[in-house]
Amino acid sequence: DIPLLVEHFLEQIADEYGSPKKNIDAKAMDYLQQQAWTGNIRELKNVVERLVIMSDKKITLDDAKLYVKN
């Protein structure tokens, strides 16, 4: 479910900001999948939004590690 939600949020946030959709590399996606979101979709969306705003064209593992609270 996490990859589908992340892709949805990437598209939604790009539309909201009027910017091109950013891509996320496989290692970053794997890292997001390993996190315990405990059913909190808003937390995941907030992290994806921070990643979109603060990262370059492609979201990397290093980016994900900066914005995910352990």
PDB file of N, CA, C and O in Angstrom:
ATOM      1  N   ASP A   1       0.810  -1.205   0.000  1.00  0.00           N
ATOM      2  CA  ASP A   1       0.000   0.000   0.000  1.00  0.00           C
ATOM      3  C   ASP A   1       0.850   1.264   0.000  1.00  0.00           C
ATOM      4  O   ASP A   1       0.466   2.262  -0.610  1.00  0.00           O
ATOM      5  N   ILE A   2       1.991   1.241   0.669  1.00  0.00           N
ATOM      6  CA  ILE A   2       2.820   2.440   0.795  1.00  0.00           C
ATOM      7  C   ILE A   2       3.249   2.978  -0.572  1.00  0.00           C
ATOM      8  O   ILE A   2       3.113   4.179  -0.806  1.00  0.00           O
ATOM      9  N   PRO A   3       3.762   2.142  -1.488  1.00  0.00           N
ATOM     10  CA  PRO A   3       4.153   2.693  -2.792  1.00  0.00           C
ATOM     11  C   PRO A   3       2.995   3.373  -3.525  1.00  0.00           C
ATOM     12  O   PRO A   3       3.184   4.420  -4.143  1.00  0.00           O
ATOM     13  N   LEU A   4       1.811   2.791  -3.459  1.00  0.00           N
ATOM     14  CA  LEU A   4       0.650   3.405  -4.114  1.00  0.00           C
ATOM     15  C   LEU A   4       0.311   4.744  -3.476  1.00  0.00           C
ATOM     16  O   LEU A   4       0.034   5.717  -4.178  1.00  0.00           O
ATOM     17  N   LEU A   5       0.333   4.797  -2.166  1.00  0.00           N
ATOM     18  CA  LEU A   5       0.048   6.051  -1.472  1.00  0.00           C
ATOM     19  C   LEU A   5       1.103   7.109  -1.773  1.00  0.00           C
ATOM     20  O   LEU A   5       0.770   8.269  -2.020  1.00  0.00           O
ATOM     21  N   VAL A   6       2.366   6.716  -1.753  1.00  0.00           N
ATOM     22  CA  VAL A   6       3.445   7.668  -2.034  1.00  0.00           C
ATOM     23  C   VAL A   6       3.285   8.237  -3.440  1.00  0.00           C
ATOM     24  O   VAL A   6       3.371   9.451  -3.627  1.00  0.00           O
ATOM     25  N   GLU A   7       3.054   7.382  -4.422  1.00  0.00           N
ATOM     26  CA  GLU A   7       2.880   7.858  -5.803  1.00  0.00           C
ATOM     27  C   GLU A   7       1.672   8.786  -5.908  1.00  0.00           C
ATOM     28  O   GLU A   7       1.727   9.808  -6.592  1.00  0.00           O
ATOM     29  N   HIS A   8       0.592   8.432  -5.236  1.00  0.00           N
ATOM     30  CA  HIS A   8      -0.599   9.291  -5.236  1.00  0.00           C
ATOM     31  C   HIS A   8      -0.270  10.658  -4.636  1.00  0.00           C
ATOM     32  O   HIS A   8      -0.630  11.691  -5.201  1.00  0.00           O
ATOM     33  N   PHE A   9       0.410  10.662  -3.497  1.00  0.00           N
ATOM     34  CA  PHE A   9       0.758  11.926  -2.845  1.00  0.00           C
ATOM     35  C   PHE A   9       1.727  12.742  -3.694  1.00  0.00           C
ATOM     36  O   PHE A   9       1.621  13.967  -3.738  1.00  0.00           O
ATOM     37  N   LEU A  10       2.667  12.086  -4.365  1.00  0.00           N
ATOM     38  CA  LEU A  10       3.594  12.810  -5.236  1.00  0.00           C
ATOM     39  C   LEU A  10       2.835  13.548  -6.338  1.00  0.00           C
ATOM     40  O   LEU A  10       3.133  14.704  -6.639  1.00  0.00           O
ATOM     41  N   GLU A  11       1.857  12.876  -6.933  1.00  0.00           N
ATOM     42  CA  GLU A  11       1.049  13.509  -7.979  1.00  0.00           C
ATOM     43  C   GLU A  11       0.192  14.631  -7.400  1.00  0.00           C
ATOM     44  O   GLU A  11       0.129  15.725  -7.962  1.00  0.00           O
ATOM     45  N   GLN A  12      -0.461  14.359  -6.287  1.00  0.00           N
ATOM     46  CA  GLN A  12      -1.354  15.335  -5.665  1.00  0.00           C
ATOM     47  C   GLN A  12      -0.593  16.600  -5.261  1.00  0.00           C
ATOM     48  O   GLN A  12      -1.058  17.713  -5.510  1.00  0.00           O
ATOM     49  N   ILE A  13       0.544  16.434  -4.656  1.00  0.00           N
ATOM     50  CA  ILE A  13       1.332  17.573  -4.183  1.00  0.00           C
ATOM     51  C   ILE A  13       1.891  18.365  -5.360  1.00  0.00           C
ATOM     52  O   ILE A  13       1.928  19.594  -5.318  1.00  0.00           O
ATOM     53  N   ALA A  14       2.321  17.677  -6.399  1.00  0.00           N
ATOM     54  CA  ALA A  14       2.792  18.376  -7.600  1.00  0.00           C
ATOM     55  C   ALA A  14       1.673  19.238  -8.178  1.00  0.00           C
ATOM     56  O   ALA A  14       1.909  20.381  -8.570  1.00  0.00           O
ATOM     57  N   ASP A  15       0.466  18.699  -8.231  1.00  0.00           N
ATOM     58  CA  ASP A  15      -0.682  19.469  -8.719  1.00  0.00           C
ATOM     59  C   ASP A  15      -0.949  20.680  -7.829  1.00  0.00           C
ATOM     60  O   ASP A  15      -1.193  21.778  -8.330  1.00  0.00           O
ATOM     61  N   GLU A  16      -0.904  20.485  -6.519  1.00  0.00           N
ATOM     62  CA  GLU A  16      -1.165  21.580  -5.579  1.00  0.00           C
ATOM     63  C   GLU A  16      -0.167  22.718  -5.745  1.00  0.00           C
ATOM     64  O   GLU A  16      -0.533  23.890  -5.658  1.00  0.00           O
ATOM     65  N   TYR A  17       1.101  22.368  -5.987  1.00  0.00           N
ATOM     66  CA  TYR A  17       2.151  23.370  -6.106  1.00  0.00           C
ATOM     67  C   TYR A  17       2.382  23.813  -7.551  1.00  0.00           C
ATOM     68  O   TYR A  17       3.187  24.708  -7.809  1.00  0.00           O
ATOM     69  N   GLY A  18       1.679  23.188  -8.486  1.00  0.00           N
ATOM     70  CA  GLY A  18       1.848  23.532  -9.892  1.00  0.00           C
ATOM     71  C   GLY A  18       3.247  23.239 -10.405  1.00  0.00           C
ATOM     72  O   GLY A  18       3.798  23.991 -11.209  1.00  0.00           O
ATOM     73  N   SER A  19       3.810  22.142  -9.934  1.00  0.00           N
ATOM     74  CA  SER A  19       5.168  21.763 -10.325  1.00  0.00           C
ATOM     75  C   SER A  19       5.164  20.355 -10.910  1.00  0.00           C
ATOM     76  O   SER A  19       4.208  19.602 -10.725  1.00  0.00           O
ATOM     77  N   PRO A  20       6.237  20.003 -11.619  1.00  0.00           N
ATOM     78  CA  PRO A  20       6.312  18.638 -12.153  1.00  0.00           C
ATOM     79  C   PRO A  20       6.390  17.618 -11.017  1.00  0.00           C
ATOM     80  O   PRO A  20       6.935  17.896  -9.949  1.00  0.00           O
ATOM     81  N   LYS A  21       5.839  16.444 -11.269  1.00  0.00           N
ATOM     82  CA  LYS A  21       5.882  15.361 -10.280  1.00  0.00           C
ATOM     83  C   LYS A  21       7.318  14.886 -10.111  1.00  0.00           C
ATOM     84  O   LYS A  21       8.020  14.634 -11.090  1.00  0.00           O
ATOM     85  N   LYS A  22       7.741  14.767  -8.873  1.00  0.00           N
ATOM     86  CA  LYS A  22       9.085  14.258  -8.598  1.00  0.00           C
ATOM     87  C   LYS A  22       9.055  12.742  -8.559  1.00  0.00           C
ATOM     88  O   LYS A  22       8.034  12.126  -8.252  1.00  0.00           O
ATOM     89  N   ASN A  23      10.191  12.162  -8.876  1.00  0.00           N
ATOM     90  CA  ASN A  23      10.351  10.714  -8.802  1.00  0.00           C
ATOM     91  C   ASN A  23      11.050  10.363  -7.498  1.00  0.00           C
ATOM     92  O   ASN A  23      11.751  11.184  -6.907  1.00  0.00           O
ATOM     93  N   ILE A  24      10.845   9.138  -7.066  1.00  0.00           N
ATOM     94  CA  ILE A  24      11.490   8.645  -5.853  1.00  0.00           C
ATOM     95  C   ILE A  24      12.278   7.395  -6.219  1.00  0.00           C
ATOM     96  O   ILE A  24      11.764   6.501  -6.890  1.00  0.00           O
ATOM     97  N   ASP A  25      13.530   7.338  -5.773  1.00  0.00           N
ATOM     98  CA  ASP A  25      14.319   6.159  -6.141  1.00  0.00           C
ATOM     99  C   ASP A  25      13.913   4.951  -5.299  1.00  0.00           C
ATOM    100  O   ASP A  25      13.275   5.086  -4.255  1.00  0.00           O
ATOM    101  N   ALA A  26      14.293   3.782  -5.773  1.00  0.00           N
ATOM    102  CA  ALA A  26      13.853   2.521  -5.167  1.00  0.00           C
ATOM    103  C   ALA A  26      14.303   2.395  -3.713  1.00  0.00           C
ATOM    104  O   ALA A  26      13.549   1.902  -2.874  1.00  0.00           O
ATOM    105  N   LYS A  27      15.517   2.834  -3.410  1.00  0.00           N
ATOM    106  CA  LYS A  27      16.014   2.723  -2.030  1.00  0.00           C
ATOM    107  C   LYS A  27      15.212   3.612  -1.088  1.00  0.00           C
ATOM    108  O   LYS A  27      14.933   3.225   0.047  1.00  0.00           O
ATOM    109  N   ALA A  28      14.846   4.787  -1.548  1.00  0.00           N
ATOM    110  CA  ALA A  28      14.026   5.681  -0.719  1.00  0.00           C
ATOM    111  C   ALA A  28      12.647   5.075  -0.497  1.00  0.00           C
ATOM    112  O   ALA A  28      12.111   5.134   0.609  1.00  0.00           O
ATOM    113  N   MET A  29      12.072   4.493  -1.546  1.00  0.00           N
ATOM    114  CA  MET A  29      10.758   3.860  -1.414  1.00  0.00           C
ATOM    115  C   MET A  29      10.839   2.683  -0.445  1.00  0.00           C
ATOM    116  O   MET A  29       9.961   2.513   0.401  1.00  0.00           O
ATOM    117  N   ASP A  30      11.893   1.869  -0.566  1.00  0.00           N
ATOM    118  CA  ASP A  30      12.084   0.746   0.360  1.00  0.00           C
ATOM    119  C   ASP A  30      12.159   1.244   1.802  1.00  0.00           C
ATOM    120  O   ASP A  30      11.569   0.655   2.707  1.00  0.00           O
ATOM    121  N   TYR A  31      12.889   2.330   1.998  1.00  0.00           N
ATOM    122  CA  TYR A  31      13.034   2.901   3.341  1.00  0.00           C
ATOM    123  C   TYR A  31      11.676   3.339   3.893  1.00  0.00           C
ATOM    124  O   TYR A  31      11.364   3.083   5.056  1.00  0.00           O
ATOM    125  N   LEU A  32      10.876   3.995   3.064  1.00  0.00           N
ATOM    126  CA  LEU A  32       9.545   4.425   3.508  1.00  0.00           C
ATOM    127  C   LEU A  32       8.672   3.221   3.850  1.00  0.00           C
ATOM    128  O   LEU A  32       7.875   3.276   4.787  1.00  0.00           O
ATOM    129  N   GLN A  33       8.820   2.140   3.097  1.00  0.00           N
ATOM    130  CA  GLN A  33       8.028   0.937   3.359  1.00  0.00           C
ATOM    131  C   GLN A  33       8.428   0.263   4.670  1.00  0.00           C
ATOM    132  O   GLN A  33       7.608  -0.406   5.298  1.00  0.00           O
ATOM    133  N   GLN A  34       9.663   0.431   5.078  1.00  0.00           N
ATOM    134  CA  GLN A  34      10.151  -0.204   6.303  1.00  0.00           C
ATOM    135  C   GLN A  34       9.699   0.524   7.567  1.00  0.00           C
ATOM    136  O   GLN A  34       9.816  -0.013   8.668  1.00  0.00           O
ATOM    137  N   GLN A  35       9.188   1.730   7.414  1.00  0.00           N
ATOM    138  CA  GLN A  35       8.781   2.518   8.576  1.00  0.00           C
ATOM    139  C   GLN A  35       7.430   2.051   9.105  1.00  0.00           C
ATOM    140  O   GLN A  35       6.600   1.532   8.358  1.00  0.00           O
ATOM    141  N   ALA A  36       7.228   2.242  10.388  1.00  0.00           N
ATOM    142  CA  ALA A  36       5.954   1.880  11.020  1.00  0.00           C
ATOM    143  C   ALA A  36       5.037   3.101  10.996  1.00  0.00           C
ATOM    144  O   ALA A  36       5.101   3.956  11.880  1.00  0.00           O
ATOM    145  N   TRP A  37       4.199   3.170   9.991  1.00  0.00           N
ATOM    146  CA  TRP A  37       3.289   4.313   9.868  1.00  0.00           C
ATOM    147  C   TRP A  37       2.052   4.123  10.745  1.00  0.00           C
ATOM    148  O   TRP A  37       1.277   5.063  10.923  1.00  0.00           O
ATOM    149  N   THR A  38       1.863   2.969  11.273  1.00  0.00           N
ATOM    150  CA  THR A  38       0.757   2.643  12.186  1.00  0.00           C
ATOM    151  C   THR A  38      -0.581   3.227  11.741  1.00  0.00           C
ATOM    152  O   THR A  38      -1.343   3.771  12.540  1.00  0.00           O
ATOM    153  N   GLY A  39      -0.837   3.100  10.461  1.00  0.00           N
ATOM    154  CA  GLY A  39      -2.122   3.538   9.927  1.00  0.00           C
ATOM    155  C   GLY A  39      -2.279   5.038   9.812  1.00  0.00           C
ATOM    156  O   GLY A  39      -3.378   5.519   9.538  1.00  0.00           O
ATOM    157  N   ASN A  40      -1.217   5.786  10.013  1.00  0.00           N
ATOM    158  CA  ASN A  40      -1.308   7.236   9.982  1.00  0.00           C
ATOM    159  C   ASN A  40      -0.950   7.762   8.596  1.00  0.00           C
ATOM    160  O   ASN A  40       0.208   8.063   8.308  1.00  0.00           O
ATOM    161  N   ILE A  41      -1.953   7.864   7.760  1.00  0.00           N
ATOM    162  CA  ILE A  41      -1.740   8.305   6.380  1.00  0.00           C
ATOM    163  C   ILE A  41      -1.334   9.774   6.341  1.00  0.00           C
ATOM    164  O   ILE A  41      -0.554  10.173   5.476  1.00  0.00           O
ATOM    165  N   ARG A  42      -1.849  10.580   7.261  1.00  0.00           N
ATOM    166  CA  ARG A  42      -1.478  12.004   7.282  1.00  0.00           C
ATOM    167  C   ARG A  42       0.007  12.192   7.539  1.00  0.00           C
ATOM    168  O   ARG A  42       0.636  13.075   6.957  1.00  0.00           O
ATOM    169  N   GLU A  43       0.564  11.367   8.406  1.00  0.00           N
ATOM    170  CA  GLU A  43       2.000  11.453   8.681  1.00  0.00           C
ATOM    171  C   GLU A  43       2.794  11.137   7.418  1.00  0.00           C
ATOM    172  O   GLU A  43       3.756  11.836   7.099  1.00  0.00           O
ATOM    173  N   LEU A  44       2.399  10.096   6.703  1.00  0.00           N
ATOM    174  CA  LEU A  44       3.068   9.736   5.458  1.00  0.00           C
ATOM    175  C   LEU A  44       2.944  10.873   4.447  1.00  0.00           C
ATOM    176  O   LEU A  44       3.926  11.230   3.795  1.00  0.00           O
ATOM    177  N   LYS A  45       1.753  11.440   4.311  1.00  0.00           N
ATOM    178  CA  LYS A  45       1.562  12.543   3.360  1.00  0.00           C
ATOM    179  C   LYS A  45       2.439  13.734   3.730  1.00  0.00           C
ATOM    180  O   LYS A  45       3.031  14.357   2.849  1.00  0.00           O
ATOM    181  N   ASN A  46       2.532  14.057   5.012  1.00  0.00           N
ATOM    182  CA  ASN A  46       3.373  15.176   5.442  1.00  0.00           C
ATOM    183  C   ASN A  46       4.840  14.940   5.103  1.00  0.00           C
ATOM    184  O   ASN A  46       5.538  15.863   4.682  1.00  0.00           O
ATOM    185  N   VAL A  47       5.307  13.714   5.284  1.00  0.00           N
ATOM    186  CA  VAL A  47       6.691  13.380   4.939  1.00  0.00           C
ATOM    187  C   VAL A  47       6.898  13.519   3.436  1.00  0.00           C
ATOM    188  O   VAL A  47       7.895  14.095   2.999  1.00  0.00           O
ATOM    189  N   VAL A  48       5.974  13.000   2.649  1.00  0.00           N
ATOM    190  CA  VAL A  48       6.099  13.099   1.191  1.00  0.00           C
ATOM    191  C   VAL A  48       6.093  14.568   0.768  1.00  0.00           C
ATOM    192  O   VAL A  48       6.852  14.957  -0.120  1.00  0.00           O
ATOM    193  N   GLU A  49       5.254  15.378   1.387  1.00  0.00           N
ATOM    194  CA  GLU A  49       5.213  16.800   1.041  1.00  0.00           C
ATOM    195  C   GLU A  49       6.549  17.474   1.353  1.00  0.00           C
ATOM    196  O   GLU A  49       7.048  18.255   0.544  1.00  0.00           O
ATOM    197  N   ARG A  50       7.126  17.183   2.504  1.00  0.00           N
ATOM    198  CA  ARG A  50       8.446  17.737   2.840  1.00  0.00           C
ATOM    199  C   ARG A  50       9.496  17.282   1.837  1.00  0.00           C
ATOM    200  O   ARG A  50      10.353  18.064   1.427  1.00  0.00           O
ATOM    201  N   LEU A  51       9.425  16.012   1.445  1.00  0.00           N
ATOM    202  CA  LEU A  51      10.380  15.496   0.464  1.00  0.00           C
ATOM    203  C   LEU A  51      10.240  16.224  -0.867  1.00  0.00           C
ATOM    204  O   LEU A  51      11.241  16.550  -1.505  1.00  0.00           O
ATOM    205  N   VAL A  52       9.015  16.477  -1.287  1.00  0.00           N
ATOM    206  CA  VAL A  52       8.784  17.182  -2.554  1.00  0.00           C
ATOM    207  C   VAL A  52       9.347  18.596  -2.478  1.00  0.00           C
ATOM    208  O   VAL A  52      10.002  19.059  -3.412  1.00  0.00           O
ATOM    209  N   ILE A  53       9.097  19.271  -1.380  1.00  0.00           N
ATOM    210  CA  ILE A  53       9.525  20.664  -1.242  1.00  0.00           C
ATOM    211  C   ILE A  53      11.041  20.777  -1.118  1.00  0.00           C
ATOM    212  O   ILE A  53      11.645  21.669  -1.715  1.00  0.00           O
ATOM    213  N   MET A  54      11.654  19.892  -0.358  1.00  0.00           N
ATOM    214  CA  MET A  54      13.059  20.059   0.007  1.00  0.00           C
ATOM    215  C   MET A  54      14.061  19.295  -0.857  1.00  0.00           C
ATOM    216  O   MET A  54      15.259  19.571  -0.785  1.00  0.00           O
ATOM    217  N   SER A  55      13.611  18.356  -1.658  1.00  0.00           N
ATOM    218  CA  SER A  55      14.560  17.547  -2.432  1.00  0.00           C
ATOM    219  C   SER A  55      14.736  18.096  -3.843  1.00  0.00           C
ATOM    220  O   SER A  55      13.988  18.960  -4.300  1.00  0.00           O
ATOM    221  N   ASP A  56      15.751  17.564  -4.513  1.00  0.00           N
ATOM    222  CA  ASP A  56      15.976  17.916  -5.915  1.00  0.00           C
ATOM    223  C   ASP A  56      14.956  17.186  -6.777  1.00  0.00           C
ATOM    224  O   ASP A  56      13.894  16.798  -6.290  1.00  0.00           O
ATOM    225  N   LYS A  57      15.269  16.999  -8.037  1.00  0.00           N
ATOM    226  CA  LYS A  57      14.315  16.387  -8.968  1.00  0.00           C
ATOM    227  C   LYS A  57      13.934  14.969  -8.581  1.00  0.00           C
ATOM    228  O   LYS A  57      12.795  14.552  -8.791  1.00  0.00           O
ATOM    229  N   LYS A  58      14.877  14.224  -8.017  1.00  0.00           N
ATOM    230  CA  LYS A  58      14.605  12.844  -7.618  1.00  0.00           C
ATOM    231  C   LYS A  58      14.807  12.705  -6.115  1.00  0.00           C
ATOM    232  O   LYS A  58      15.823  13.141  -5.574  1.00  0.00           O
ATOM    233  N   ILE A  59      13.842  12.103  -5.454  1.00  0.00           N
ATOM    234  CA  ILE A  59      13.915  11.902  -4.009  1.00  0.00           C
ATOM    235  C   ILE A  59      14.798  10.685  -3.739  1.00  0.00           C
ATOM    236  O   ILE A  59      14.550   9.598  -4.261  1.00  0.00           O
ATOM    237  N   THR A  60      15.823  10.880  -2.923  1.00  0.00           N
ATOM    238  CA  THR A  60      16.803   9.826  -2.656  1.00  0.00           C
ATOM    239  C   THR A  60      16.633   9.263  -1.244  1.00  0.00           C
ATOM    240  O   THR A  60      15.861   9.780  -0.435  1.00  0.00           O
ATOM    241  N   LEU A  61      17.366   8.208  -0.979  1.00  0.00           N
ATOM    242  CA  LEU A  61      17.372   7.608   0.356  1.00  0.00           C
ATOM    243  C   LEU A  61      17.837   8.624   1.395  1.00  0.00           C
ATOM    244  O   LEU A  61      17.254   8.714   2.476  1.00  0.00           O
ATOM    245  N   ASP A  62      18.873   9.383   1.080  1.00  0.00           N
ATOM    246  CA  ASP A  62      19.361  10.395   2.023  1.00  0.00           C
ATOM    247  C   ASP A  62      18.274  11.419   2.342  1.00  0.00           C
ATOM    248  O   ASP A  62      18.124  11.832   3.492  1.00  0.00           O
ATOM    249  N   ASP A  63      17.518  11.828   1.322  1.00  0.00           N
ATOM    250  CA  ASP A  63      16.400  12.752   1.548  1.00  0.00           C
ATOM    251  C   ASP A  63      15.396  12.126   2.513  1.00  0.00           C
ATOM    252  O   ASP A  63      14.977  12.760   3.482  1.00  0.00           O
ATOM    253  N   ALA A  64      15.018  10.892   2.246  1.00  0.00           N
ATOM    254  CA  ALA A  64      14.013  10.215   3.072  1.00  0.00           C
ATOM    255  C   ALA A  64      14.478  10.109   4.520  1.00  0.00           C
ATOM    256  O   ALA A  64      13.689  10.312   5.443  1.00  0.00           O
ATOM    257  N   LYS A  65      15.740   9.797   4.721  1.00  0.00           N
ATOM    258  CA  LYS A  65      16.258   9.662   6.082  1.00  0.00           C
ATOM    259  C   LYS A  65      16.222  10.987   6.840  1.00  0.00           C
ATOM    260  O   LYS A  65      16.098  10.996   8.065  1.00  0.00           O
ATOM    261  N   LEU A  66      16.328  12.098   6.123  1.00  0.00           N
ATOM    262  CA  LEU A  66      16.282  13.410   6.773  1.00  0.00           C
ATOM    263  C   LEU A  66      14.903  13.756   7.323  1.00  0.00           C
ATOM    264  O   LEU A  66      14.790  14.450   8.334  1.00  0.00           O
ATOM    265  N   TYR A  67      13.859  13.274   6.660  1.00  0.00           N
ATOM    266  CA  TYR A  67      12.510  13.745   6.979  1.00  0.00           C
ATOM    267  C   TYR A  67      11.602  12.702   7.619  1.00  0.00           C
ATOM    268  O   TYR A  67      10.439  12.992   7.900  1.00  0.00           O
ATOM    269  N   VAL A  68      12.102  11.510   7.851  1.00  0.00           N
ATOM    270  CA  VAL A  68      11.300  10.484   8.526  1.00  0.00           C
ATOM    271  C   VAL A  68      11.719  10.446   9.983  1.00  0.00           C
ATOM    272  O   VAL A  68      12.895  10.273  10.302  1.00  0.00           O
ATOM    273  N   LYS A  69      10.733  10.610  10.870  1.00  0.00           N
ATOM    274  CA  LYS A  69      11.014  10.536  12.308  1.00  0.00           C
ATOM    275  C   LYS A  69      11.060   9.072  12.713  1.00  0.00           C
ATOM    276  O   LYS A  69      10.137   8.312  12.419  1.00  0.00           O
ATOM    277  N   ASN A  70      12.122   8.682  13.382  1.00  0.00           N
ATOM    278  CA  ASN A  70      12.249   7.292  13.840  1.00  0.00           C
ATOM    279  C   ASN A  70      11.582   7.093  15.165  1.00  0.00           C
ATOM    280  O   ASN A  70      11.591   5.984  15.700  1.00  0.00           O
TER     281      ASN A  70
END
